[in-house]
Amino acid sequence: MKHGGVGVLLVNLGTPDAPDPRAVRRYLAEFLSDRRVVEIHPVLWQPILRGIVLTTRPKKSAHAYAQVWTEAGSPLAAITAEQANKLQERLGSAVTVAYAMRYGNPGIAGELRTLVDGGCERVLLAPLYPQYSAATTATVLDKTTETMRLMRWQPALRTLPPYYDDPAYIDALAEDLSAQLDALPFEPEVLLLSFHGMPERTLHLGDPYHCHCRKTARLLEDALARPGLRFATTFQSRFGRAKWLEPATDRVLVQEAAAGTKRLAVAAPGFSADCLETLEELAIRGREQFLAAGGEHYAALACLNAGQPGMDMLEALIRRELSGWIG
């Protein structure tokens, strides 16, 4: 049996296996049953989830997924796989790199066991969330420790910390977004920095996510150093009736156009890879909302994905956290 190896497990949120209602229902059932994601007692929440949400939302979400699905499958899964492959090339044979989804496939449990079965006695868990939230980073740790609880021989475990203000992250964003802005056929008046939303109560309960997003936005604005370009930080993907972090991206898009803004770009620095929320919600629906309200030019900028700035950053972060485990 092999032993003594070092593994890296990249983890992103998740995706359905196919852009159809059955697969989306299966994915949403797992995702929305996580008590880190929906902090309502299951006795109250599960009847709503099973009786209303899972009978109405899958069809609508499947239509949205179908608009961004590729020959390689889900954009999020395909890009995360590419990130893992490129990181493997950069790190070489001293490390085994794998990737997993917190919800859906490939799952954390199976990929972690594969690493251990392959001889990895030390594993760096790398949640690809720059900003910490209990609903993202913490639930990755929950699932990992749940899996390890059933292991007789557990690997030593390290976790990639949130990197919302890390110079390597800010520099990568600034380099990548600058190149995209320069390539646009128009000069934006406004750049929206859109982060995934969370219920406002999570902020009051002590979740640092909102503060992390705001700091990322401030540092990125300074790093981009574009006089004349106005920045705004917004939060997208509201769900349910509870009050969410504000201002809301969709509302700001309409407000900007109504106030006379004609040229606008939006970036999503909190997403490590393009996904439904960036490709459909921002690139398709966001464009429709802005143009319908009177805007004229709109661009949704790509995430870091597996491009060179993003991979340089990821390699630097991972090598730092592997210090002492590899040369």
C-alpha positions, 0 to 999 in steps of 0.5 A: 500500500502506498503511503507518505504522499501529499494531496490537494483537494480543491473544492467549489460549491457544486452543480447538478449533473445535468440541466434538467429538472430531475437533476436540478431537484436532486442538487437543490435538495442536497444544497438547501437541506444543509443547515449552514445554508438555510438556518431554519430548523428542519421541522419548519424548513423541510415541509417548505422545501419539499412541498413548495421549493422543490416542486416549483424551482427545479424547472426554472433553474433547469432552464437557466442551467440549459442556457450556460451548459457546455459540451464539457458539462457544467461550466463550474465543474469543467473550469474547476477540473481545468484548474485542478489539472493545471495546478497538478502540472505546476506542482509536479509529481510531489503532490496529487491534486484532485477536485470536488464539489460540496454538493453534487459530483464529484463529492468530497467524501469520494475524492478524499477517500481516493486521495487517502487510498492513493497514499496521501497521508497529508491533505490540503483542503482548499475551499475556493472561496476568497471570502469566508462564510459559514454557508461556504467555507465552513460547510466544506469543513463540516463535510470533510470532518464528517468523512474523516470521522468514519476513517480509521486511518485519517490523513493530517489535514490543513485548510486554505484560509480565506484569501479575500485580502491576500496581495496575490489575489488582489493582484491577480484580479487587478491584472485580469480585470484590467486586461478585460476592461482594456479589451472592451469596445466601450469605456465603462462609466461604472464597474459593479463588483457583484458578490453572492448575497447572504441573508442580512441576519448572518452578518448580525450573527457574526459571519465575516462575509460582508466585511470580507467582500467590502475589503476585497472591493476596496483593495481591488478599486485601489489596485485597478487605479482607474480615474474616472471609473466609478465603482459600486459593490453589490450583492446578487442571488437573493432567495426567499423573503428574508432581508439580504445584504444590500445593495442588490445587484439587479436593483442597482443595474436598473437604478444606474440605467434610470439615472443616466448611466449608459456604459456599465461593466460588472465583475464577480470577484468572489467567484473563483470560476464562472457558473450559473450566477455569473453566466446566466444571472449577470451576463444574460439577465443582468444585460437584459435588466440594464438595457431595458432600463435605458442602458446602452453598453453592458459587459459581464467580465469573466472570473479568474477561471483557469487563466494565467493570473488566476493560476499564478495566484492559486499556485502561490497560495497552495505552495504557501500552505504546503510549506514544510510538506513539500520542497 
